[in-house]
Amino acid sequence: MGERVCSTIIWIGTSMLLYVSTSLGAEHESIQCFSMDGGNGALEPHSTLAVLNRPTFIIAHPTLPIIYSVADGDDGEGVVAALPLNREDGGFLQPHHTLEQQPSGGQSPCHLSINAHGSVLCVANYGSGTFSTLELTAQGGFAQRGQRFSFIGVGTHPIRQTGSHIHASIFSPSERHVLATDLGLDRLVRFRSTGGQHPRLHIDGMIETPDGSGPRHLRFADDGRFLYVVLELSNEVAVYRWHEENGEAHLLQVISTLPPEHDRSVQHTASEIHISRSGHHLWVANRGDGSIVRYTRERETGLLGEAQHFLCDGRLPRHFTVDETGRWMAIANTDTNAVVLCSIDPQTGRILSKGHHAAVEKPMCVLFAPKPGATRMCAETRTPL
């Protein structure tokens, strides 16, 4: 049976790795890796890397054993680093060195995205409000070519929107387009791609979000028909009908991420967003009350329905991720210096328990990856994938 018709994937044994990046300096173990038992979720320290200054976001190459990280450079500008992994166990190959580093094209880089070929990295530079691309070689290193885009303007929030703040980006389903969120100017910047293995991007238009909303992160539904944007400042999710042919997005719904009885004396800001493997649920993290909200999702209309809130056993959940099986969620609780591993019911999307904690100082980003040689199986047929 092929993966496309297998609705539930399971991993056998100590099969997963969980990478955690932090806001610590280069003199600390600023990226840590844990082994995770795919059956019971137990975490064990695996390896560490101490070379980068504030590596606040990490992403894996789609085919090569390399992790890419943003970081702060020595001169106040940002950098992007390539971190090679051991093909045998997934640990850091050079715990005190990087494969290569390149300027990020701005200040305070905070997000990376990569195309399916693994040939282009997109970099969001929050501090300078710039968006950059870095071309990659066949070996995963940095090529010489790249692009840089800057934006000017002022939003409505008197403190958070005094200028452009590019926060994240995503490739559209066919990679005809790239969307970048501009939290400072309440819009998504739409780029059209020339396609091919080394595409060039051209600004193709803007998709406006509500005034003062502050778009942060975004996800496409698996069928490519709907786009979901978490609005950090207004604590909402915007749902758009997406048209891949021309890159148009039509707003369908805006829904709050907070419960009706939330504490209004606390500053709330929404952070990360994920859609379940089944497509029937969507999760968003709320900083302030320290919660994850789970919505039901109608696959045909794309609309979000019933919301349930779960406390995430810590403060300031800046980032979270869900593993490929849909059974485990890792939450980076920045202010309580811990990563919390929660079990999930794949059928309902409910968070069932928060049984495993890993002490990590100032965790900022979490990334699941299969351990080399791990066995993937289809739960329905018990056959390897």
C-alpha positions as CSV (number, residue, x, y, z in Angstrom):
1,M,0.0,0.0,0.0
2,G,1.3,3.5,-0.9
3,E,1.5,6.3,1.5
4,R,-1.2,8.3,-0.3
5,V,-3.9,5.8,0.8
6,C,-2.6,5.3,4.3
7,S,-4.5,7.6,6.7
8,T,-2.4,6.8,9.8
9,I,1.4,6.3,10.0
10,I,3.1,4.7,13.0
11,W,6.8,4.5,13.9
12,I,8.4,1.5,15.6
13,G,10.8,1.8,18.5
14,T,13.1,4.7,19.3
15,S,12.2,6.2,15.9
16,M,12.0,9.9,16.1
17,L,14.3,12.8,16.7
18,L,13.2,16.1,18.1
19,Y,15.4,19.1,17.4
20,V,15.0,22.3,19.6
21,S,16.5,25.7,18.8
22,T,16.8,28.4,21.4
23,S,17.5,32.1,21.9
24,L,20.8,31.3,23.7
25,G,24.1,32.7,22.6
26,A,26.9,30.8,20.8
27,E,28.7,30.0,24.0
28,H,25.7,27.7,25.0
29,E,24.3,24.6,23.6
30,S,21.9,26.6,21.5
31,I,20.4,23.7,19.5
32,Q,19.6,20.4,21.2
33,C,18.5,17.1,19.9
34,F,16.4,14.4,21.7
35,S,15.6,10.8,20.8
36,M,11.9,10.1,21.1
37,D,10.2,6.7,21.4
38,G,7.5,6.7,18.9
39,G,5.4,4.4,21.1
40,N,5.3,6.1,24.5
41,G,6.9,9.5,23.7
42,A,9.8,9.1,26.1
43,L,12.6,11.7,25.4
44,E,16.3,11.1,25.9
45,P,19.1,13.6,25.2
46,H,20.9,12.8,22.0
47,S,23.3,15.5,20.8
48,T,23.8,19.3,21.0
49,L,25.3,22.1,18.9
50,A,27.1,25.1,20.4
51,V,28.2,27.5,17.6
52,L,25.2,29.7,16.7
53,N,24.0,32.9,18.4
54,R,20.2,32.9,18.9
55,P,19.2,30.2,16.4
56,T,15.5,31.0,16.8
57,F,14.2,29.0,13.8
58,I,15.2,25.7,12.1
59,I,14.1,23.7,9.1
60,A,15.1,20.4,7.5
61,H,16.3,19.9,4.0
62,P,13.7,17.8,2.2
63,T,16.1,15.0,1.1
64,L,19.6,15.6,2.6
65,P,20.7,15.2,6.2
66,I,21.0,18.9,6.8
67,I,19.2,21.4,9.1
68,Y,19.2,25.1,8.3
69,S,19.0,27.7,11.0
70,V,18.7,31.4,11.2
71,A,21.0,33.2,13.7
72,D,22.3,36.6,14.7
73,G,25.7,37.5,13.2
74,D,28.6,39.3,14.9
75,D,27.9,42.5,13.1
76,G,24.2,42.9,13.9
77,E,23.1,41.4,10.7
78,G,21.5,38.0,10.4
79,V,22.9,34.8,9.1
80,V,21.6,31.4,7.8
81,A,23.7,28.4,8.7
82,A,23.7,24.9,7.2
83,L,24.2,22.2,9.9
84,P,25.2,18.7,8.6
85,L,23.8,15.7,10.4
86,N,25.3,12.2,10.9
87,R,23.7,9.8,8.4
88,E,23.9,7.0,11.0
89,D,22.1,8.5,14.0
90,G,20.9,12.0,13.0
91,G,23.1,13.8,15.5
92,F,25.1,16.9,14.6
93,L,28.1,15.9,12.5
94,Q,30.2,18.9,13.6
95,P,28.8,20.0,17.0
96,H,31.1,23.1,17.1
97,H,31.1,24.0,13.4
98,T,28.6,24.7,10.6
99,L,28.8,23.5,7.1
100,E,28.5,27.0,5.8
101,Q,27.0,30.4,6.7
102,Q,25.5,33.1,4.5
103,P,24.1,36.6,5.3
104,S,20.4,36.4,5.8
105,G,19.8,39.7,3.9
106,G,18.6,41.7,6.9
107,Q,18.3,41.9,10.7
108,S,16.7,39.5,13.2
109,P,15.9,36.6,10.8
110,C,13.0,34.6,12.3
111,H,11.8,32.1,9.7
112,L,12.9,29.8,6.8
113,S,11.0,27.9,4.1
114,I,12.4,25.6,1.5
115,N,11.1,24.4,-1.9
116,A,10.4,20.7,-2.7
117,H,13.6,20.5,-4.8
118,G,15.7,21.6,-1.8
119,S,17.3,24.3,-4.1
120,V,16.0,27.6,-2.6
121,L,15.6,28.9,0.9
122,C,13.4,31.8,1.7
123,V,14.4,34.0,4.7
124,A,12.1,36.3,6.7
125,N,14.1,39.1,8.3
126,Y,11.7,40.5,11.0
127,G,13.9,43.4,12.3
128,S,14.7,45.0,8.9
129,G,11.4,44.0,7.2
130,T,13.3,42.3,4.3
131,F,12.6,39.1,2.5
132,S,15.5,37.1,0.9
133,T,16.2,34.0,-1.1
134,L,19.3,31.9,-1.0
135,E,20.0,29.3,-3.7
136,L,21.4,25.9,-2.6
137,T,23.7,23.6,-4.3
138,A,23.0,19.9,-5.0
139,Q,25.0,19.1,-1.8
140,G,22.9,21.5,0.3
141,G,25.5,24.2,0.5
142,F,24.9,27.9,-0.5
143,A,25.3,29.0,-4.1
144,Q,26.2,32.5,-5.0
145,R,22.8,33.7,-6.4
146,G,20.0,35.1,-4.3
147,Q,17.4,37.9,-4.1
148,R,16.5,40.5,-1.6
149,F,13.3,42.5,-1.3
150,S,12.5,45.4,1.1
151,F,9.3,47.1,1.9
152,I,8.2,50.5,3.4
153,G,5.1,51.7,5.1
154,V,3.4,52.0,8.5
155,G,0.6,49.9,10.0
156,T,-2.0,50.9,12.6
157,H,-0.5,49.5,15.8
158,P,1.6,52.3,17.4
159,I,4.3,50.0,18.8
160,R,4.3,46.8,16.7
161,Q,3.6,48.3,13.3
162,T,6.0,51.3,12.9
163,G,7.4,49.6,9.7
164,S,7.6,46.4,7.7
165,H,8.2,43.2,9.7
166,I,8.4,40.1,7.5
167,H,7.6,37.2,9.7
168,A,7.3,34.0,7.6
169,S,6.8,32.6,4.1
170,I,5.4,29.6,2.4
171,F,5.5,28.1,-1.1
172,S,2.1,27.6,-2.7
173,P,1.0,24.0,-3.5
174,S,2.4,23.9,-7.0
175,E,5.2,26.4,-6.1
176,R,3.9,28.9,-8.7
177,H,3.8,31.5,-5.9
178,V,5.5,32.3,-2.6
179,L,3.6,34.2,0.1
180,A,5.4,36.2,2.8
181,T,3.6,37.6,5.9
182,D,4.3,41.2,6.7
183,L,3.2,41.6,10.4
184,G,4.0,45.3,10.3
185,L,1.9,46.3,7.3
186,D,-1.0,43.9,7.6
187,R,-0.6,42.0,4.4
188,L,0.8,39.0,2.6
189,V,3.3,39.8,-0.1
190,R,2.6,37.5,-3.1
191,F,5.6,36.6,-5.4
192,R,5.3,34.7,-8.7
193,S,8.0,32.1,-9.3
194,T,9.6,31.4,-12.6
195,G,9.6,27.7,-11.7
196,G,12.3,25.1,-12.3
197,Q,15.0,24.0,-10.0
198,H,16.4,27.5,-9.3
199,P,13.4,29.8,-9.6
200,R,13.5,33.6,-9.4
201,L,10.8,35.5,-7.7
202,H,8.9,38.6,-8.7
203,I,6.4,40.6,-6.6
204,D,3.0,39.9,-8.0
205,G,0.6,41.7,-5.6
206,M,-0.6,42.0,-2.0
207,I,-3.2,40.2,0.0
208,E,-4.5,42.5,2.7
209,T,-5.4,41.3,6.2
210,P,-7.6,43.3,8.7
211,D,-6.0,46.5,10.0
212,G,-4.0,45.9,13.1
213,S,-4.2,42.1,12.8
214,G,-0.5,41.4,12.3
215,P,-0.2,38.3,10.1
216,R,2.5,35.9,11.5
217,H,2.5,32.3,10.2
218,L,0.4,30.5,7.5
219,R,-0.5,27.1,6.2
220,F,-2.1,25.7,3.1
221,A,-4.7,22.8,3.3
222,D,-3.4,19.6,1.8
223,D,-5.7,19.9,-1.2
224,G,-4.4,23.4,-2.0
225,R,-7.8,25.1,-2.0
226,F,-7.6,26.9,1.3
227,L,-5.1,29.2,3.1
228,Y,-5.0,29.7,6.9
229,V,-3.2,32.7,8.4
230,V,-2.6,33.2,12.1
231,L,-3.0,36.9,13.0
232,E,-0.7,37.6,16.0
233,L,-1.9,41.0,17.1
234,S,-5.7,40.4,16.9
235,N,-5.5,36.8,18.1
236,E,-7.4,35.4,15.1
237,V,-7.2,33.0,12.2
238,A,-8.1,34.2,8.7
239,V,-9.4,31.6,6.3
240,Y,-9.0,32.3,2.6
241,R,-10.2,30.4,-0.5
242,W,-7.0,30.1,-2.6
243,H,-6.8,30.0,-6.4
244,E,-3.5,28.5,-7.4
245,E,-3.7,29.6,-11.1
246,N,-3.6,33.4,-10.4
247,G,-2.6,33.6,-6.8
248,E,-5.9,35.2,-5.7
249,A,-7.2,34.7,-2.1
250,H,-10.7,35.5,-1.0
251,L,-11.5,35.9,2.6
252,L,-14.0,33.4,3.9
253,Q,-13.8,33.6,7.7
254,V,-12.0,35.3,10.6
255,I,-12.3,33.5,14.0
256,S,-10.8,34.2,17.4
257,T,-8.1,32.0,18.9
258,L,-9.1,33.0,22.5
259,P,-11.9,31.6,24.7
260,P,-14.8,34.0,25.5
261,E,-13.8,34.1,29.2
262,H,-10.1,34.9,28.6
263,D,-8.2,37.2,30.9
264,R,-8.3,40.7,29.3
265,S,-5.7,42.0,31.7
266,V,-3.1,39.8,30.0
267,Q,-1.4,40.6,26.7
268,H,-2.3,37.8,24.3
269,T,-0.5,37.1,21.0
270,A,-1.2,34.1,18.8
271,S,1.9,32.3,17.5
272,E,2.0,29.0,15.5
273,I,-0.5,27.2,13.3
274,H,-0.8,23.6,12.1
275,I,-3.3,21.5,10.2
276,S,-3.8,17.8,11.1
277,R,-2.8,15.1,8.7
278,S,-6.4,14.1,8.2
279,G,-7.3,17.7,7.4
280,H,-10.2,17.6,9.9
281,H,-8.5,19.7,12.6
282,L,-6.4,22.8,13.0
283,W,-4.4,24.0,16.0
284,V,-3.1,27.4,17.0
285,A,-0.9,28.4,20.0
286,N,-1.8,31.4,22.2
287,R,0.8,33.2,24.2
288,G,-0.6,35.0,27.2
289,D,-2.9,32.3,28.5
290,G,-0.5,29.6,27.4
291,S,-3.0,27.5,25.5
292,I,-3.4,25.5,22.3
293,V,-6.8,25.9,20.6
294,R,-8.1,23.0,18.4
295,Y,-10.7,23.8,15.8
296,T,-12.8,21.3,13.8
297,R,-12.3,21.9,10.1
298,E,-14.8,21.2,7.3
299,R,-12.7,19.9,4.4
300,E,-15.2,20.8,1.7
301,T,-15.8,24.4,2.7
302,G,-12.5,25.0,4.5
303,L,-14.3,26.7,7.4
304,L,-13.3,26.3,11.1
305,G,-15.9,25.2,13.6
306,E,-15.9,24.1,17.2
307,A,-13.0,25.3,19.3
308,Q,-11.5,23.7,22.4
309,H,-8.7,25.1,24.4
310,F,-6.0,23.1,26.2
311,L,-3.4,24.5,28.6
312,C,0.1,23.7,27.4
313,D,1.7,23.2,30.8
314,G,3.9,26.2,30.6
315,R,4.2,29.9,29.6
316,L,4.7,31.6,26.3
317,P,4.2,28.7,23.7
318,R,6.1,30.4,20.9
319,H,6.2,27.4,18.6
320,F,4.8,23.9,18.3
321,T,4.9,21.0,15.8
322,V,3.1,17.8,15.2
323,D,4.8,14.6,14.1
324,E,4.0,12.7,11.0
325,T,1.8,10.1,12.8
326,G,-0.5,12.9,14.2
327,R,-0.1,11.3,17.6
328,W,2.5,13.7,19.2
329,M,2.7,17.4,19.6
330,A,5.9,19.2,20.9
331,I,5.4,22.6,22.4
332,A,8.2,25.1,23.0
333,N,7.3,26.9,26.2
334,T,9.8,29.7,26.1
335,D,9.2,31.4,29.5
336,T,9.2,28.2,31.5
337,N,12.3,26.8,29.9
338,A,10.8,23.5,28.8
339,V,9.6,21.5,25.8
340,V,6.4,19.7,26.5
341,L,5.5,16.5,24.6
342,C,1.7,15.9,24.4
343,S,-0.2,12.9,23.0
344,I,-3.0,13.6,20.6
345,D,-6.0,11.6,19.5
346,P,-5.5,11.5,15.7
347,Q,-9.3,11.1,15.1
348,T,-10.4,14.1,17.2
349,G,-7.4,16.3,17.4
350,R,-7.8,16.5,21.2
351,I,-4.7,16.8,23.3
352,L,-4.9,13.8,25.6
353,S,-2.0,14.2,28.0
354,K,1.2,16.2,28.7
355,G,3.4,13.4,30.1
356,H,6.9,14.2,28.9
357,H,9.0,17.3,29.6
358,A,12.5,18.2,28.5
359,A,14.4,21.0,30.3
360,V,15.6,23.4,27.6
361,E,16.5,27.0,28.3
362,K,14.6,29.5,26.2
363,P,13.2,27.1,23.5
364,M,12.1,28.9,20.4
365,C,11.4,26.3,17.7
366,V,10.8,22.5,17.6
367,L,11.3,20.1,14.7
368,F,10.5,16.4,14.3
369,A,12.5,14.2,12.0
370,P,12.7,10.4,11.6
371,K,15.7,8.7,13.0
372,P,17.9,7.2,10.3
373,G,16.9,3.6,9.7
374,A,13.6,3.9,11.6
375,T,10.7,1.8,10.5
376,R,7.5,3.5,9.2
377,M,4.4,1.4,9.0
378,C,0.8,1.9,7.9
379,A,-1.4,1.5,10.9
380,E,-4.3,0.0,9.0
381,T,-2.3,-2.7,7.2
382,R,0.7,-3.0,9.4
383,T,2.9,-2.9,6.3
384,P,6.1,-1.0,6.0
385,L,6.1,2.3,4.0
